[in-house]
Amino acid sequence: MRFALETVADARGASAAQEPAPQRAPWARATPLWIAIAAATILGIGGGVWYARTPRQPATAAIPPARGLAVLPFDNLGEAGQAYFAAGVTEEVTLQLAKVSALRVMSRNAVARFKDPSAQLPEMTRELHIGAVLAGSVRQAGSQVRVSVQLLAAPSGETLWSEQYDRTLSNIFDVQSDIAFRVVRALQASLAPAERARIQRLPTNNTAAYEAYLRQRPLVMAVPAQNAEGLRLLDEAIALDPKFALAHAMRPRRFTFSGNVTGRDDYTWAIQAAQTAISLDPQLSRAHYALGVALSKVGHIDDARLAMQLAIELDSNSYMAMEDLAMMR
């Protein structure tokens, strides 16, 4: 329809410069505009009939509601200053589960809308179309860590699986991976070999580097002082383990926020940091996402789209990549 209207506009512009045409019969004076409108109307009616008669399914039909999962924030049972660790365990368990394409894992923002998830379980089930929730708690005392988890059926609250892990800090990655595998098994979801390998891969062997990475997570990127401290902690983590791809992948996101204030140089550093993370771990979805964000800031939209699409291929639950890709133009 747009093409037809533009053609009409071009034709009218050209005819305005010419001599008036001889008088024609009324039926011959029908302008292309009316023809275009008639054609669009017919196509619209036909398309509407086709759409109404074509069987469709909701977008979430590919994954049954029983395999929709919400991970609730794990309670911190340690000292108040260790809340960052419980939040970090929650985030990493969520991201491990998000690597399983047979599950539909809710984003942190979707879950955060419910102030009291235990009391709002029926409402959460209805609004998020989930079949289970994962709840837990974390207690850290020195190098010792206790992680307790429960997988609950939604909306009944029936316990499907529960476990308590008493480990040292150096074993926290094994705990997070085991939780993901046990949840997949309890929900009877399939797990591809490549997904299993990604879950089992350790982000770092250096626990001090991982602690520095977790301490930077709560620092707000939009607050310059906190963002600068976050970058310092990431640099500390990378100094302890130069091959820590997850820390490298977080730096470009902080550089990008810094670039919103300081200018283009920070965007360039963000691109370089994301490329470093990808070179260390080509399967790291967050690194491709960070690269896509940085590229979009310098106007490389086509390359940014490709990076976002790859991030989604590697993590089908990457809601941030989906949102940013949808807004690119």
C-alpha positions in Angstrom: 0.0 0.0 0.0 2.9 2.4 0.8 4.4 1.7 -2.6 1.1 2.4 -4.3 0.7 5.7 -2.5 4.2 6.8 -3.2 3.7 6.0 -6.8 0.5 8.2 -6.8 2.4 11.1 -5.2 5.2 10.8 -7.8 2.7 10.7 -10.7 0.8 13.7 -9.4 4.0 15.7 -9.1 4.9 14.9 -12.6 1.5 15.7 -14.0 1.4 19.1 -12.4 4.2 20.3 -14.7 2.3 19.2 -17.8 -0.5 20.8 -19.8 -4.0 19.8 -18.7 -5.2 16.6 -20.2 -8.2 16.4 -22.5 -11.6 15.9 -20.9 -12.2 12.2 -20.2 -15.3 10.2 -19.4 -16.1 10.1 -15.6 -15.2 6.4 -15.4 -11.8 7.1 -16.9 -11.0 9.9 -14.5 -10.6 7.5 -11.5 -7.2 8.4 -10.0 -4.6 5.8 -9.0 -5.2 6.8 -5.4 -8.7 5.4 -5.3 -7.5 2.3 -7.1 -4.8 1.9 -4.4 -7.3 2.4 -1.6 -9.7 -0.2 -3.1 -6.9 -2.6 -3.5 -5.7 -2.1 0.0 -9.2 -2.6 1.3 -9.6 -5.9 -0.5 -6.2 -7.1 0.7 -7.1 -6.0 4.3 -10.4 -7.9 4.3 -8.8 -10.9 2.7 -5.9 -10.9 5.1 -8.2 -10.5 8.1 -10.3 -13.5 6.9 -7.1 -15.6 6.5 -5.8 -14.5 9.9 -9.0 -15.4 11.6 -9.2 -18.8 10.0 -5.5 -19.7 10.6 -5.0 -21.8 13.7 -2.5 -20.2 16.1 -0.8 -21.0 19.4 0.4 -18.6 22.0 4.1 -17.7 21.9 4.9 -19.8 25.0 3.2 -22.9 23.6 6.6 -24.4 22.5 7.5 -24.9 26.2 4.8 -26.3 28.5 3.8 -24.2 31.5 5.0 -27.1 33.7 8.6 -26.2 32.6 8.2 -22.5 33.2 10.3 -21.7 36.2 10.8 -18.7 38.5 13.9 -18.5 40.7 13.2 -16.6 43.9 15.9 -14.5 45.5 17.9 -16.7 47.9 17.7 -15.6 51.5 21.0 -14.4 53.1 21.4 -16.2 56.4 24.9 -14.9 57.0 26.0 -11.4 58.0 24.3 -8.4 56.4 27.5 -7.6 54.6 27.4 -10.9 52.8 24.1 -10.2 51.0 26.0 -9.8 47.8 27.1 -13.5 48.0 23.5 -14.8 48.3 22.4 -12.5 45.4 25.3 -13.7 43.3 24.4 -17.4 43.9 20.8 -16.6 42.9 21.9 -14.9 39.8 24.3 -17.6 38.7 21.8 -20.5 39.4 19.3 -18.5 37.3 21.8 -18.1 34.5 22.8 -21.8 34.6 19.1 -22.8 34.3 18.6 -20.3 31.5 21.1 -22.2 29.4 18.6 -25.1 29.2 16.4 -24.5 26.1 13.7 -26.9 27.3 13.0 -24.5 30.3 11.4 -21.1 30.2 13.2 -19.2 33.0 11.6 -16.0 34.3 13.8 -12.9 34.4 14.8 -11.3 37.6 12.6 -8.3 36.9 9.5 -10.4 36.2 10.0 -12.2 39.6 10.7 -8.9 41.5 7.2 -7.6 40.8 5.9 -10.0 43.5 6.8 -8.6 47.0 5.9 -11.8 48.8 6.3 -14.7 46.4 5.3 -17.4 49.0 1.9 -15.7 49.6 1.5 -14.8 46.0 2.3 -18.2 44.4 -1.2 -18.6 42.8 -1.0 -15.1 41.3 2.6 -15.6 40.2 1.6 -18.9 38.5 -1.2 -17.3 36.7 0.6 -14.2 35.5 3.9 -15.8 34.6 2.5 -19.1 33.3 5.0 -21.2 35.4 4.8 -24.7 36.8 7.5 -24.4 39.5 9.5 -22.0 41.6 13.0 -22.5 43.1 13.6 -21.0 46.5 16.7 -21.2 48.7 19.0 -19.7 51.3 22.7 -19.1 51.6 24.9 -18.9 54.6 28.6 -18.1 54.3 31.0 -18.4 57.3 34.6 -17.8 56.2 35.4 -20.4 53.6 32.3 -22.6 54.5 29.1 -22.2 52.6 25.7 -23.8 53.1 23.2 -23.6 50.3 19.6 -24.9 50.9 17.2 -25.2 48.0 13.6 -26.3 47.4 11.8 -26.8 44.1 8.1 -26.2 44.6 5.2 -27.0 42.3 3.1 -24.0 41.4 0.5 -23.1 42.5 0.2 -25.9 45.1 3.5 -25.3 46.8 4.2 -29.1 47.0 7.9 -29.9 47.3 9.2 -31.6 44.2 12.8 -31.7 45.3 15.0 -30.3 48.1 18.6 -30.4 49.0 21.2 -28.9 51.4 24.8 -28.4 50.3 27.6 -27.9 52.8 30.7 -27.0 50.9 33.7 -24.8 50.9 33.8 -21.6 48.9 36.0 -23.3 46.2 33.1 -25.8 45.5 30.4 -23.2 45.0 30.4 -23.7 41.2 29.8 -27.4 41.6 26.8 -26.6 43.8 25.3 -24.2 41.3 25.8 -26.7 38.4 24.3 -29.6 40.5 21.2 -27.5 41.4 20.7 -26.8 37.7 21.0 -30.5 36.8 18.7 -31.6 39.6 16.0 -29.1 38.7 16.1 -30.2 35.0 15.7 -33.8 36.1 12.8 -33.0 38.5 10.9 -31.1 35.8 11.6 -33.9 33.3 13.2 -31.5 30.8 15.6 -32.6 28.1 19.2 -31.4 28.2 21.3 -31.2 25.1 25.0 -32.3 25.4 26.2 -28.8 24.5 24.0 -27.3 27.2 25.3 -29.8 29.8 28.9 -28.8 28.8 28.2 -25.1 29.2 26.7 -25.6 32.6 29.6 -27.8 33.8 32.2 -25.3 32.6 33.8 -23.4 35.6 34.0 -19.6 35.1 37.2 -19.5 37.1 39.3 -21.6 39.4 40.2 -18.6 41.6 37.8 -18.1 44.4 39.2 -14.6 45.3 38.6 -13.5 41.7 35.0 -14.8 41.9 34.4 -13.0 45.2 35.6 -9.7 43.6 33.3 -10.3 40.7 30.3 -10.9 43.1 31.1 -7.8 45.1 30.8 -5.6 42.0 27.4 -7.0 41.0 25.2 -4.9 43.4 27.0 -1.6 42.4 24.7 0.5 40.3 26.1 1.2 36.8 24.1 4.4 36.4 25.8 5.9 39.5 29.3 7.1 38.3 31.0 6.5 41.7 29.6 3.0 42.1 30.3 2.2 38.4 33.9 3.2 38.8 34.2 1.0 41.9 32.6 -1.9 40.0 35.3 -1.5 37.3 38.0 -1.5 39.9 36.7 -4.8 41.4 36.5 -6.3 37.9 40.1 -5.3 37.2 41.0 -6.9 40.5 39.2 -10.1 39.5 41.0 -10.2 36.1 44.4 -9.5 37.7 43.8 -12.6 39.9 42.6 -14.7 36.9 43.3 -13.1 33.4 41.2 -15.8 31.8 38.1 -15.1 33.8 35.8 -14.5 30.8 32.7 -13.6 32.9 34.6 -10.7 34.5 35.8 -9.6 31.1 32.2 -9.7 29.8 31.0 -7.5 32.7 33.5 -4.7 32.0 32.0 -3.6 28.6 28.6 -3.1 30.2 30.1 -0.8 32.8 32.2 0.9 30.1 29.0 1.5 28.1 27.3 3.2 31.0 30.4 5.3 31.6 30.4 6.2 27.9 26.9 7.6 28.2 28.6 10.3 30.4 32.1 10.7 29.1 31.8 9.9 25.4 33.0 7.7 22.6 36.3 6.5 24.0 34.5 4.4 26.7 32.4 2.8 24.0 35.6 1.8 22.2 37.0 0.2 25.4 33.7 -1.6 25.8 34.0 -3.1 22.4 37.6 -4.2 23.1 36.6 -5.7 26.4 33.7 -7.7 24.9 35.9 -9.0 22.2 38.4 -10.2 24.8 35.7 -12.0 26.7 34.5 -13.7 23.5 38.0 -14.8 22.6 38.3 -16.5 26.0 34.8 -18.1 25.8 33.0 -18.0 22.4 30.0 -19.7 24.0 29.4 -17.0 26.6 26.1 -15.4 25.8 26.7 -12.4 28.0 29.8 -11.5 26.2 28.0 -11.3 22.8 25.2 -9.3 24.4 27.7 -6.8 25.8 29.4 -6.5 22.4 26.0 -5.9 20.8 25.2 -3.1 23.2 28.6 -1.4 22.7 28.4 -1.7 18.9 24.9 -0.1 18.9 26.4 2.9 20.8 28.8 3.7 18.0 26.2 3.2 15.2 27.2 -0.2 14.0 23.6 -1.4 14.1 23.9 -4.4 11.7 26.9 -5.8 13.6 25.1 -5.2 16.9 22.0 -7.1 15.7 24.2 -10.1 14.8 25.8 -10.0 18.2 22.4 -9.9 19.9 21.1 -12.8 17.8 24.1 -14.9 18.7 23.6 -14.1 22.3 20.0 -15.4 22.1 21.1 -18.5 20.2 23.5 -19.3 23.0 20.9 -18.5 25.7 17.3 -18.7 24.6 16.2 -17.1 27.9 18.4 -14.0 27.4 15.6 -11.5 27.9 17.9 -8.4 27.9 19.2 -9.4 24.4 15.7 -9.9 23.2 14.6 -6.5 24.5 17.6 -4.6 23.1 17.3 -6.4 19.7 13.6 -5.5 19.5 14.4 -1.8 20.1 17.3 -1.6 17.5 16.5 0.3 14.3 
